[in-house]
Amino acid sequence: MGKVLIIGAGGVGSVVVHKCAQVPEVFSEICLASRTLSKCEKIANQLSRKIRIEKLDADNVKETVNLIKDFNPDLVINVALPY
């Protein structure tokens, strides 16, 4: 598949990242984005492979569009809380 952008670094986001990281032949690149960068860092440090992390307020449309354009994912998984 290629590149996946995962938005949300809570409990569900953590599980999604871990599962995606287990299949590098499907998810060659992973970007985890959240309002709280420290949550992304904590999850990234638990993985056996390197992922990209970004600070993102998913309610900010311009910020979200910019990240999508920059990372150019094949798939976006949004598991952030719907504020």
Residue pairs with C-beta under 8 A, 6 or more apart in sequence:
1 26
1 27
1 28
1 74
1 75
2 27
2 28
2 29
2 73
2 74
2 75
3 27
3 28
3 29
3 30
3 31
3 71
3 72
3 73
3 74
3 75
4 20
4 27
4 29
4 30
4 31
4 73
4 74
4 75
4 76
4 77
5 31
5 33
5 67
5 68
5 71
5 73
5 75
5 76
5 77
6 13
6 16
6 17
6 20
6 30
6 31
6 32
6 33
6 77
6 79
7 13
7 33
7 34
7 56
7 58
7 64
7 76
7 77
7 78
7 79
7 80
8 33
8 34
8 58
8 78
8 79
8 80
8 81
9 17
9 32
9 33
9 34
9 36
9 39
9 40
9 42
9 43
10 34
10 39
10 79
10 80
10 81
12 79
13 32
13 34
13 43
13 79
13 80
14 43
16 77
16 79
17 30
17 32
17 43
17 47
17 51
18 43
18 46
18 47
20 26
20 27
20 30
21 27
21 30
21 47
21 48
21 49
21 51
24 49
29 51
29 52
30 51
30 52
31 51
31 52
31 53
31 54
31 67
31 71
31 73
32 40
32 43
32 44
32 51
32 52
32 53
32 54
33 40
33 53
33 54
33 55
33 56
33 58
33 67
34 40
34 55
34 56
34 80
35 55
35 56
35 57
35 58
35 80
36 55
37 53
37 54
37 55
40 53
40 54
40 55
41 53
44 50
44 51
44 53
52 71
54 67
54 71
56 63
56 64
56 67
57 63
57 64
58 64
58 78
58 80
59 83
68 76
